[in-house]
Amino acid sequence: MTENTPPVCNYEDSDYQQSFWETGGRAYEDAAEEIALKHLLPAGGKNLLELGAGAGRNTSRYAGFESITLVDYSLTQLQQAVNRLGRSERYRYVAADIYRLPLGERLFDAATMIRTLHHMKDAPLALAKVQACLQPGAVFILEYANKLNLKAMLRYALKRQTWNPYSLEPVEFAELNFDFHPQAIRNWLQQTGFRLERQLTVSHFRVGFLKRLFPARFLAALDSVASLTGDWWQLTPSVFTRSIVENKADGLVDALFHCPACRTPLQDTPPELICSGCGKRYPVIDGIYDFRAG
């Protein structure tokens, strides 16, 4: 039986990659995130899971990994990733709901979730689904939108916003767009079987006039130095964390794909995967596995 899950934010047919990143004045944020990933990611590994991969903006930054599985709910975003990265045995493209991941257990030795958790109405459930796919000792790089940032605290003090940046509950500032308290994130990581190792604060200089005055790479270099205080305080709009999967028993690596409806292992048989348990059918469209509807 299909479980009831929270709603998902769908970027289908969106020009997000172009309008936000390529022409939206986000060169500084992109460069700062690239540096944060270099600080936190292992030098290499076997299988990396990229959640909320979108159009593959970050995928080429995982050069040390033998295989990368890109997961996003939007088929058109993944099509853009295919156009950017190409088709090869190194990349696997999967359209799926993060609350119903069609992946087996203990498959990956690393995972990233960048600019994705802020769309999760049930963030602890999403984190638990990710943890289930990871091996014991796997590295998980998470970025989240921070409600306890300096701008929010100032606006709250001046009574220019009603929500409290100091409270632990998420704030939904737009539909399916959430900011989270750093302590809540730390609590959820621990509850879902992760051990937090490191925190980096990112986007210290996300101010329009600074981005107009200084080159993006210069601001990103300054940001990289400032980010090292992340284990002491988290006051920026974006925070990166590095965690390790712990308290998880070793075991055999599971089958690659499982039916998201009934969890029966699936045979990888493009152009269509058919579940022997419930009969649901999942197409493979231009090299992209589509597990969204069944």
N, C-alpha and C positions, 0 to 999 in steps of 0.2 A: 504494500500500500504506500502511496506517495505521502510523505510527511508534509504537514503545513509549515511553510517557512516564511520569513519576513519578505517584504517587497524588495526588489533590486532596482538600482539606478541603471538605466539602459542608455548607452551612448550610440545606439543604432542610427546610422545615417548622419552622424555628427561630424563636423569639420574641426573637432576639438584640437587635434594635433596641429593643424595649420593655424587656426584662429587664435588659440591660446598660447602655443609654444613657438611656432615659427614666425608669426607676425604680431603676436600679442605683447611684445616687450618683456618676455620672460627669460632672456638669455642669462641674466644673473642667477635667477633661481635654478635654472637648468645646470649651470656650471657649478653652483654650490652643492647641488644634489650629487653631481658626478664626483666631487671631492669627498663628500660624506660616504658614498658607496666605496670608494677606494680605501678609506680609513677602516671600514667595518667588514667588508667582504673578505672571505678567505682568498688566498692567491689562486686557488683552483679547486676542482672537485669533479665528481662524476655527473650527477644529475641535479640540476637546479630547477625549482618550480617558481615561475614568475606569475604572481597573482595580480590581476588588474593590469595586465600587460599593455592593453590599449593597442596603439599603432607601433609598438616596439621601440619607443623612445629610449629606454634604458637597456634594451636587450644586448646590444653590442658591447656594453660595459661589463658583461659577464664572460669575458673572453677566456678565462681560465677553466671554464666548465665544458666537459665533453658533450653534454646534452642539455638542452633547455626546453622546458615545456611552458608555453605561453598560454595562460588562461585569462579569458575575458568574457563578459556576458554578451558583448556586441560582436556580431558576425562581421559587420562592416569595418570595425576597428581592427579585427584580426586580418581582414583582407588587406588593409593598409600595411599591417605588419609584414604580411607575405610579400607585398610589393617592395617594402623596404629591405627585408632580410633575404628574401628568396626562399625557395623550397630546397631542403636538404635533409639528410638523416639527422643532422644536429638539432634541428628545430621541430617541435611538435606543437601544433596549433589546436587549441581546445576551447570551444564556446560552451560555457557552463555557468550555472548558478553556484556561487561560492558556498552557499548553505547546503548544496546538494552536489558536492564535488564527485565526479565520476572516476575517481582515482583510488587505487588500492593503498594499503598501509605500508609504511616503512620503505617507500620508493625513493625518496629524495634525501640527499645529504646537505641541501641548502634550499632556502626559499627567501623570496623578497616580496614585500607588499608595500609599494610606494604610491602615495596619493590615491589610496583605495579605501582604507579603513573608514575614512570620513563619510563614505556612502553607506556604511553598515548600521542599520537600525538595531541589530543585535550583535554588537561587536564581540562579546565573549563567545557566542556561538560560532561566529566566523573564525575566530582564533582557534577554537577547539577543532574545527574541521581541518584547518591547516596543520595543526599538530599531528592529527591522525595520519597524515600523508608522509611524515618525516621520520627518519631513522633516529634511534637514540644517539645523542651527541650532535645532531644536525644543527646548523646555524640558521637563524631566522632574523632577517633584517626587516624591521617594521618602521614605516614613517606614519606619523599621525598629525592631525591638525590640533593645535594646543589652545584650549580655551583660557588657560592661565597665562596669557601673554600680556606684555606691557600696555599695548594699546587698549585691550579689553579692560584691564584693571583701571586705567586712567578714565576711560569712558564710564565705567561703573561708578567711580568716585565722583565724577562730575554729573551723575544721574542722566547720562546720555544713552544708556542702555538699561534694560530692565533685568536681564539675566545676570546671575551671580557667577563671576569667573572663579570664585573660590570653592564652590560646591562641587561634589564629586560626580553628579549626574551629567550626562552629555547635554549639550544644547543643540537643538536643530534650528539653525539660523535660516535655512531654506529647506524646501522639501527634499528629504533624503541627503542632506548635507549637515554633518555633525562635527562639532568641536568637542574634544575630550580633555579631561583633567589628567595631568601626568600621573597622579597617584592612582587614579582609576585604571589607567593603562597598566601600571605596574602590578596592581592587584589582579587584573584579568590574566596577565601573562603568567603569574605564579599559579593561579587557579587552574589554568589550562595546561600546565606541565612544562612551562618554560622557566629557565633561570636567567634573569637579566644580567648581562655582563657589562654593557656600556651604553651611555646615552650621549648623543651629540645634538646641540641646538643648531638650527639651520635657518637661514633667511633673516639674519640680524638686521640687514639693511634693505628690507623690502619697503622702501619709501620712494615715491615717484621722483622727487627732485634729486635724490642721490643717484638713482639709476640713470637719470639724464645727465648728471655731471661727470660720472666716472665710468670707465669701461667695465663691462660685465666681469671680465677675468680679474680685474683689480679688486672689485668688491667681493668676488668669490674667494680670493686669496685671504682677504681680511676676515671674511666669514669663517674660513677654515681655522684660523687661529682662535677666533672667539668661540667656535663650536666646542673647543676642548674643555670649556667650563660646564658642559652638559651634564656631567655626573653630579655637579653641585647644585645647579638651579636650572629650571626650564622656563624661560620667559619669552621665547620667540614663537612666532605663529606655526612653525614646523619643527618637529622633533624626530630624530632618527634613533632607533634602539637596535642593539644586537643582543640576541638571546640564544640560549642553548637548550635543546630538548633534553630533559632529564626525567628521572623517575619513570622510565618507560622500558619495559622488558625487551630484551633482544628477541628476535624471531626471524623467520624466513621472510624475504621480500615478497610482497603480495603481487597478485596479477596486476597488470598495468591499469586496465579499465574495469570498472564495476558499473552496473546499472544504477543510475542515481535514484531510481524509483524503488528498487527492491534489494540492491547491493549484491546481486548475482554477478560473479566474474564474467566478463565479456571477452570473446575472441576478437582479435583485431583483424577484421575482415572487410576492408573498404571494397566497394563504395557504401556499404551499410553494415552496421553492427546490430545484431538481433539478440535480444535477451532471451535465454532459454528458460528463465524463471517466470517472467511476467509477459513476455512477448512484445515488449516495446521495441521500437526500431529507431536507430540513431544514424542519420546520414553523414557521409563524409563529403563535404562540398568544396571542390577545388583545393583539396588537401587539408581542410579544416574540419575537425570532428565536432559535430553539433549535438550536444547533449541537453539542450535547453527544454525541449518540449516532450520528445518521445511520443 
